[in-house]
């Protein structure tokens, strides 16, 4: 059986979920949707003989916390690869490939740490569909079958069939306007780009060296010069800092002729804003009016709201589509239609040097 190495990218700060998500305790370390934290949920998807112990790519601040959370659920960790600075997902992918190449014949499963998947069994079935294509040298991405004309995600256009359930990628599309998103949905030929990948290390490194040589070179050098302490691998700071910051999509996937896609329906949600958090929470437990409320919250005449409090009693009256977040001494009230703009508050706090609030 071909083994798969789950490599979990856990470097984000989740600034659109402030004040729940903070620099020292970002969203992937929080139990946002279920009783498990996002990173625990992510690891639990990779259960069974097919998968090796996970690898985490993260920053030094979070190694101890992730290790403790893995111990809580009884999961061993193959390695923590520590990034001295953030350099987006393309360098992450190169480092993941170099690390996994040491495990003969294994494939890399590259995933974010902060996504919610409601149907993990369907996700594992999609992975099984992708194994053969990945063994044949394709860089496989998993496209989420859209349930509406979403303008907040990139899209993947599928091309010719490679095998049952697996297609060549015809094109990657940027986040569309509403009319374009509707046309994608009507065609039935597009999927949301979830940023989840399966590939052989050798195939990915070939394509990275061909299409993003500067990234591949610096990331590989940073791994080769890394400091090892037990299962913690500290990438060389000077070398990795010189690595260009680029996404795997822009650097490799949009340029390679070996991109493939597996469309899937897995109950995926990227929890990228309070709007998506409200939707995910409401699917699991909501009142009769679509409100997702933390324990003890009182609601009267309100609908489709999200209320999350870490202890302070909260009551809402006559609200619609509003988020109320009380956490760590901060209070945020947000129109859920504008929840992406929460990041602007974080930017203002940074500009004002109010780092104690971050």
Beta strands, then each sheet from edge to edge (+ up, - down):
strand 1: 4-10
strand 2: 54-58
strand 3: 77-82
strand 4: 107-112
strand 5: 116-117
strand 6: 139-145
strand 7: 155-163
strand 8: 166-173
strand 9: 190-200
strand 10: 227-229
strand 11: 232-234
strand 12: 259-264
strand 13: 268-269
strand 14: 292-293
strand 15: 298-300
strand 16: 306-309
strand 17: 315-317
strand 18: 322-327
strand 19: 330-335
sheet 1: 10+ 11- 3- 2- 1- 4- 9+ 6- 12- 8+ 7-
sheet 2: 5+ 13-
sheet 3: 14+ 16+ 18+ 19-
sheet 4: 15+ 17+
end
